[in-house]
Amino acid sequence: MPAQSSFRLGSWLKAPIRSEIGTLSLVGALQDTRGINPKSMRVLGSYALIFIRSGKGRYRDAHGQDLAFQAGDAILVFPDLAHAYGPLPGGRWEQIYTVFHGPQFELLQEAGILSPDNPLWRLGPVAHWQHRLEEIFWGDAPRSEAEAARTLGRFSSLITDMAATQAEAQRSPREAWLGESMHLLAEPSAHGWLSPQEAAQRVGLSYENFRKLFAKHVGESPGAFQKRRRIEHACAMIYQSSRSFKDLADEHGFCDVFHFSKAFTQVMGESPSAYRKRVNGK
């Protein structure tokens, strides 16, 4: 699939990003590479996360893992673990790659968030995770130790979010209500955004029971979860268009621009106008 005009191939870093918590050595995007021959597996010596933007292929490693992957999946590479991955014969693909190491990522492995036993994460949708990666790495390079640490922290948080998404996808059928609830709260219906009370009704739970169970599994209330998702939707629209903040407030279920701006600042740590200026490079 040809790269879209907004998708940047090649390296996204002019130089490695280093801080006391870790180092991001390489970040960028590739298209239609040959991949790694499974008969001569590679040992990288660092962690890597390979997000598959398009195409299909297979991943193999020295632990005997042999897994099919597709667009919306992420491959995890671990230090000193021989591995190989690449597209299907004659296939085309695109990947966003990150190579990193350091104590922050070793801690994530010790906590089980990163595990060689689980080297493939089923994430999807592509646009969401691509945007999250671009948001971290496009723009000016960090100019100080504090800025580098902030970038490493945002990347670490992204990995944790990806791991949580993978864990949610593996939940038992008894917890299917949770995935349905998150979908209902995270995406607008044809008639707009459902309230948490309406989502509870849809999955057959009383609101009080729904609220307690949702917070237990997700770590935040249904209302907080939905507010964050609405703001993330608004971020994508700000990134992709010049829509007015009034239009964004209306489309994302806020009564006016003031309440939209207040919620946006709470979630993103900056105002909508400051965010627009930053992502547009102005």
PyMOL commands that set and color helices and strands:
alter all, ss='L'
color gray80, all
select helices_A, chain A and resi 38-40+103-110+126-137+145-169+173-186+196-202+207-218+222-240+245-251+257-268+272-279
alter helices_A, ss='H'
color red, helices_A
select strands_A, chain A and resi 10-11+17-19+22-31+47-54+56-61+66-70+73-77+83-87+94-101+120-122
alter strands_A, ss='S'
color yellow, strands_A
deselect
rebuild
show_as cartoon
